[in-house]
């Protein structure tokens, strides 16, 4: 593993990246606003689990394909963006279940948020690019651990730090949601706001230059 000084710099740099609002934080917040805190937590968990796909890909060197084959990057990027837009439209058009509870706080919505979030994160090529560009800067080829294992360990640390930021975002959004819980009109507004956020996020990612 890298020297302790380099490891501290690695953790500090990762924390800076993690707590700058980005797609994962906005997605977790949108799920919380539209479906409730439980769904937001499950969404954060899904993003975390999906992130390990990129950790493994970086460790195996598969993410380099996105640099070597630009068309592959574009296909995955557009697929992920389209999926976000579809989720947003679904939330925007869904009916409010009742006056006493926010939509989607039943267990089945938590499971749905989890699986949707795994898909969203796996289909996010920018995460793969981040791992393959960032992690090698902190790898020591002369260390006792092989390079692939160093990449896997560092990637897991990055994933945990990013997930901590997602959780903070979920609890902040949940605090706002709780204050508006008693109003069915506010529930409908929150649901549409969450759907709009997902549609906007998917559109932004699709139009954003690589």
C-alpha positions in Angstrom: 0.0 0.0 0.0 1.1 3.6 -0.5 2.9 5.5 2.4 0.7 6.9 5.1 1.2 10.5 3.9 0.0 9.5 0.4 -2.9 7.5 2.0 -4.0 10.6 4.0 -3.9 12.7 0.8 -5.9 10.0 -1.0 -8.7 10.0 1.7 -8.8 13.8 1.8 -9.0 14.1 -2.0 -11.7 11.5 -2.1 -13.8 13.3 0.6 -13.6 16.5 -1.4 -14.9 14.7 -4.5 -17.5 12.8 -2.5 -19.1 15.8 -0.9 -19.4 17.9 -4.0 -23.0 17.5 -5.1 -23.1 15.0 -8.0 -25.5 12.6 -9.8 -25.5 9.9 -7.0 -26.3 12.5 -4.3 -29.0 14.0 -6.4 -30.5 10.6 -7.3 -30.6 9.6 -3.6 -32.2 12.9 -2.7 -34.8 12.5 -5.5 -35.7 9.0 -4.3 -36.1 10.3 -0.7 -38.2 13.3 -1.7 -40.5 11.2 -4.0 -40.8 7.9 -2.0 -39.7 8.6 1.6 -36.5 8.2 3.7 -36.6 4.4 3.6 -36.5 4.4 -0.2 -33.7 7.0 -0.1 -31.6 4.8 2.2 -32.2 1.8 0.0 -31.3 3.9 -3.0 -28.0 4.9 -1.3 -27.4 1.2 -0.6 -28.0 0.3 -4.2 -25.6 2.9 -5.4 -23.0 1.6 -3.0 -23.4 -2.0 -4.2 -23.4 -0.9 -7.8 -20.2 1.0 -7.1 -18.4 -2.3 -6.4 -19.0 -3.3 -10.0 -16.8 -0.4 -11.0 -14.2 -1.2 -8.3 -13.9 -4.8 -9.6 -13.8 -3.5 -13.2 -11.0 -1.0 -12.4 -9.1 -3.7 -10.5 -9.4 -6.0 -13.5 -8.5 -3.3 -15.9 -11.8 -3.6 -17.8 -12.6 0.1 -17.4 -9.8 0.9 -19.8 -12.2 -0.3 -22.5 -14.1 3.0 -22.1 -10.9 4.8 -23.3 -10.1 2.4 -26.0 -13.6 2.1 -27.4 -15.4 5.5 -27.2 -18.5 4.0 -28.8 -18.9 1.6 -25.8 -18.7 4.6 -23.4 -21.4 6.4 -25.4 -23.7 3.4 -25.5 -23.5 2.9 -21.7 -23.8 6.6 -21.0 -27.0 7.0 -23.1 -28.5 3.8 -21.6 -28.0 5.0 -18.1 -29.3 8.5 -18.9 -32.4 7.0 -20.6 -33.0 4.8 -17.6 -32.9 7.8 -15.3 -35.4 9.7 -17.5 -37.7 6.7 -17.5 -37.6 6.4 -13.7 -38.3 10.2 -13.4 -41.3 9.9 -15.7 -42.6 7.0 -13.7 -42.4 8.9 -10.5 -43.8 12.1 -12.0 -46.9 10.3 -13.3 -47.4 7.9 -10.3 -50.5 8.4 -8.1 -50.3 9.4 -4.5 -51.5 6.4 -2.5 -53.3 8.4 0.3 -53.4 11.3 2.6 -51.6 9.8 5.6 -48.4 8.6 4.2 -45.9 9.6 1.6 -45.9 7.6 -1.6 -43.6 4.6 -1.8 -42.7 4.2 1.9 -44.0 0.6 1.9 -41.3 -2.1 1.7 -41.9 -2.9 -1.9 -40.8 0.6 -2.9 -37.6 0.2 -0.8 -36.8 -2.9 -2.8 -37.6 -1.2 -6.0 -35.4 1.8 -5.1 -32.5 -0.6 -4.3 -32.6 -2.5 -7.6 -33.2 0.6 -9.6 -30.2 2.3 -7.9 -27.9 -0.7 -8.6 -28.8 -0.4 -12.3 -28.3 3.3 -12.4 -24.8 3.1 -10.8 -23.7 0.1 -13.0 -24.8 2.1 -16.1 -22.8 5.1 -15.0 -19.6 5.1 -17.1 -18.3 8.3 -15.5 -17.9 6.3 -12.3 -15.8 3.8 -14.2 -13.7 6.5 -15.7 -13.2 8.1 -12.3 -11.9 4.9 -10.8 -9.6 4.1 -13.6 -8.2 7.6 -13.7 -8.0 8.3 -10.0 -7.0 5.1 -8.2 -3.7 4.4 -10.1 -2.3 7.7 -8.8 -2.1 6.1 -5.4 -0.9 2.6 -6.3 2.7 1.6 -5.4 3.9 -1.1 -7.9 6.8 -2.0 -5.6 4.5 -2.7 -2.6 3.9 -6.2 -1.2 0.3 -6.3 -2.3 -0.2 -6.8 -6.0 -1.5 -3.8 -8.0 -5.0 -5.4 -8.6 -5.5 -5.8 -4.8 -4.3 -2.3 -4.1 -6.9 -1.0 -6.6 -9.6 -3.1 -5.0 -8.8 -1.8 -1.5 -8.6 1.8 -2.6 -11.7 1.5 -4.6 -13.6 0.1 -1.7 -12.5 3.0 0.4 -13.6 5.5 -2.3 -17.0 3.7 -2.5 -17.5 3.9 1.3 -16.7 7.6 1.4 -19.0 8.5 -1.5 -21.8 6.5 0.2 -21.3 8.5 3.4 -22.1 11.6 1.3 -25.2 10.0 -0.2 -26.4 9.1 3.3 -26.0 12.7 4.5 -28.0 13.9 1.4 -30.8 11.3 2.2 -31.1 12.5 5.8 -31.2 16.2 4.8 -33.9 15.5 2.2 -35.7 13.3 4.7 -35.8 16.1 7.2 -37.5 18.4 4.6 -39.9 15.6 3.6 -41.0 14.9 7.2 -42.0 18.5 7.7 -44.4 18.3 4.7 -45.6 14.8 5.5 -49.2 15.7 6.6 -50.2 17.5 3.4 -51.4 15.3 0.5 -50.8 18.3 -1.8 -47.3 18.6 -0.6 -46.8 14.8 -1.1 -47.8 15.2 -4.7 -45.5 18.2 -5.1 -42.6 16.2 -3.6 -43.3 13.3 -5.8 -43.3 15.4 -8.9 -40.2 17.3 -7.7 -38.3 13.9 -7.3 -39.4 12.8 -10.8 -38.4 16.1 -12.3 -35.0 15.8 -10.7 -34.4 12.4 -12.2 -35.6 13.5 -15.6 -33.3 16.6 -15.5 -30.4 14.5 -14.2 -30.8 11.9 -17.0 -31.1 14.6 -19.6 -28.0 16.4 -18.3 -25.9 13.3 -18.3 -27.0 12.4 -21.9 -26.1 15.9 -23.2 -22.9 16.3 -21.1 -19.7 16.0 -23.1 -17.4 13.1 -22.1 
